[in-house]
Each structure stands twice: as structure tokens, then as C-alpha cells.
Amino acid sequence: MMKRILFLLLFAAAGLPATAQPTRTYEVPKLTDEVRAIRAAAASWTPSKPLEGTLPASVDNSKLKYFPKVFEQKGGSCAQSSGIRYLFTYEMNRLLDRDAQASDANTFSYFYTWNFLNDGIDQGGFAEQGLNIARQQGAMSLADFPDPSSYFSFKWASGYDKYTRAMQNRVKEIISFEVISQEGIDLARRYLYDAGDGSAHGGILSYSALATGWTFDSNYSGPSETGYTYMLTKLATDGAHAMTIVGYDDTVEFSKDSQIHKGAFIVVNSYGTWWGDDGRYYLPYYFFLQDRPSQTLSHDVTGCSCTVHSPQVVFRVKVTYDSRNDLAFTMGVADKPYATTPTVTLKSAIAANQGGDHPMQGEYSDDNSIELAFDFTEAVPKYASYTEPKYFLTVTRSEIGKAGSGVINAFSVIDYRDADGPKEYVCDLPQPVVLEKGANLFAAATTALKTTSASAIQWLDNLWAPYTAPYVLRTASGKYAKFEITDYDRGAGRVTIKYLYQGDGSRNLNSLTD
């Protein structure tokens, strides 16, 4: 109770209005090579069908069942709040004609992607990064990964089933286009109306801007069809932020320098319903027509299309480690059961030297262990001709932060392509294996190694070294032989032996010559 009273007193002393924004200012995130590559790969969007008739005067997709509840983000997670919680949730539900608010399974967790991308600290990023994870690995719903009570735990989800369910919800394509002219504004209006393909409902768009020092008219009462009362009147001067364009209203009027400028986008923020007009505001087209730095107000907007994905081959990994940003995981496969290295590889998009100097499940976790799953389906066409595939997992341990240590507890590959049901191929790990610095290679064969006897004789130990003891065998014709394995080349699949064969049928096997 005393904490609540103290908070109220401090709030009053600060003289903050009822619609104050979060007080922390987040810096504009660094544009990395990774982000540049994602943006370069994004499709430059244009409508695929001519418009029939004319655009309506207003569209508000935030009122559709596909849009989730307006919420209040935690920390510097705005890019994932916009890109995953709003944009991806909306597009998945639009695809499936599903109510986003009917179930936690229909709304997607912005923490799922943010905690892979924020280096284990409270900092921002780009919407495209989360959408790229959702393209390669999928996104986890609130049912499997609820918003944590404290974002300072930087938690990762654990559980094979959670990750495989996430894999089913995928970004099909990331799209972008410029909004720096009337043509760009018209493209955005068309996208919001019908996604440019004649759909019954259009898409929504993520954009970024500065968000400290901006000003609003909180009592807009001019013309509108959508009825919001909060309008941006001046662009911000500091503080990076990502938000979501959900519609437009051509009838809104914005006065600047004694001139009336018509039209505004409808924006949903992630500061909660208490901010703005139920979390919304008008962003006049006027601002997109002005020269400005791209960080002040995006030159580009971002959208996505979605698809339902059926994983075909999935890597299941359980690892215990106390500094997760040291680790990166690479999946692989070879075409021979005796292969020692993969011929086809695919790097995981998650748990890739990410998450900071925290245990695998995050700070303040009681368990340093985690069970992850990585989708290998993208690589399947590349080894479709392999008749006896052998799967490999490479766990690369670096020393990025503090000196971490840990083990791999289990590794297997589940193949869902068989009509009789999934098949699991298990790596033989009789006990946890310590992860050494550098590449740690583990294998799971789909074909059992052939033995030299009908009896349960093993000629290789657990380290793939041949036993040195001699063997005696009887041939199909009743003759006897004695042999010893002197060398085994795993890569070539070649065994060197010395032997004695008694072709006369006797059992005199006392000597063994080369």
C-alpha cells in the first residue's frame, strides 16, 4: 500500500498529464548488416490487381476481429510489439478468418522474438528482425509463451511441443514500400483497403519514428468518419519508437501554416488504452510529404503475408548452459550412414549467439537447462535423394561474454514425412557431454550400423574406435576364419583387417598372420 501511495505522490509531483507517455527514451537502434540483408530480401510491394471502383473515404482494420487487444508494451520492445503482437497476429488471423481475441492461442508473443534479439538487455530493434524469425522458425502464441510479469528476466521458452506449434505460424513474405509522396500514400491506402489483391479486408503496416517531444491535439473535433479525437500535430525530436498503421481517414483535416491538409492514417500505439484515444491517434498524410530524416519518420513501411506451415523434419535439442550467447546451433545431414561430416547444413535463426550472459531460460531462472526445437524443413529438398541420411548437430561454443560452461543432454531428429507416423532418430548419448570451445559435433543415424555377426557382437566402441580383440566366425559352408580389425577409416568407410582362413575345414586357428 505504501508503494502505491509513494508512486501516486511522485506522479502528482511530476505534474504529468493523464495521457503521459513512458518516460524512458530509447535510442535509434543500430542498422546492422543483418537488418540490411533482411530489408534487401523484402519484396517491394505493388498491387497485384487493378482497383475496382474507388477507395472508400475511410478504413479502420483495428475494429476487425483479426486485430488483438491494444496493450501496453514492456521495455524497449516496440518493434516486436508492432511487428509480432499487432502485425503478425492480425495477418495470421486474417489468413485463417479467426478472432484474435477469442483465445490466447490466436495472439502472438512479442517477447518470444524480442528476447532472442535484445542481447539480454532492455533495448530496441527493428520489426523486420522479428518477422524474419517468424519466417524461418515461426512465432509462439500467448498460450505457450505468456507475457512475463517482469521483462528483466529475458526469458526463453522451453519445450519441444511449444516450438513445433510455433513453427506452424509463419511469415510467408516480408513486404515494404516507400511513403514519401502522394503515390506512396495512395499505395498505403490501397494496401489497408484490400491488400492490393481484392481481399475482403486489407493488411496493416509497421513503421518507425521518433517519439519524444512530439505534440498532439487531444481534442480533435474536426471532420472524420472514424471518430478519433487524438491527432499528431508535430513530429518528435528524440526517442526511437515503432508503431502500427491500421487504417486511414481521408476526411480528417490538419491545419498547418493557415493551410488545411486533408487525410490521416490511423495509428495504434503500444502504450495501452489509457494513452491517446483508446491507444489510437491520427497521423496526418502531411508529415509523409515533408523532407525529413528517415529516423524522424519512416521513409518505408513494412507489412507481411502469412502461411500455415507443416514441419517435416525437426531437430530436438536439450542443453544445459549458463551463458547462452556463447552458443550457436547448425543442423546438417549427409548421405551415408558412416559419414563423419554433413553435406547439407542450415543455421538456426534462434538461439544463435543471442540472449546475453544469462542461463538458457533467462535471468533469475532456477533451471539452466532448456529444450529447443529447430525446423530443418527448408533443407529437405536438398537431400531428397538420400536413401540413408545421417543427421548432424553442430553446437558451436564461443566465449562472447563471461566464461560459460555446460553440456548437451539430448539430441534427436523427428521426421514427420512417413505416412505411418513420425519417426525419431536418437543420438546415442549415454551421459551429458561437456561442450568444448569450438565446434561440437553430434550425429543421429537413420540406418543402424551393420554388424559382422548374427550374434550381438559389436566391433566399435562408443567413441567409434574398433575393438582390438580377435573374432572367430563360421562361414555358410562350415569353414572357419579368425580375424582382427587393425584400422577403421570412418570417412572412407574402410576397414583394415588381418585374418586366418582354414579352407580345409579344420579349427586350427592358433596363429594369425597378415
Protein Blocks (a to p, Z undefined) as FASTA:
>chain_A
ZZmmmmmmmmmmnopafkbccfbdcddddddfklmmmmmmpccdddfbdcehjadfbdcf
klpmkbccddddehjllmmmmmmmmmmmmmmmmmnopafklpmklpccfklmmmmmnnop
acdddfklmmmmmmmnopadfklmccdfblklopacedjklmmmmmmpccfbdcddddfb
fklmmmmmmmmmnnonopabdcdddddddfehiacdfkbcbdcfkopabdcfbdcfehia
ddddfbdcfkbccdeehiacedidddddfebjkgcjehiacddfklmmpccdfklpcfbd
cdddddddddfbdcddddddfbfklpccdddddfbfkbcbdfbdcddfbhphghijadfk
oghiabfbdcddddfklmmmmmmmpmbdcdddddddddfbccdddddfbdcdddfkbmnb
pcddddddfbacdddehjddddddfbdcddfbfbfcdfbdfkopacfbdcddddfkopac
ddddfbdcfknopacddddddfkopacfkbccZZ
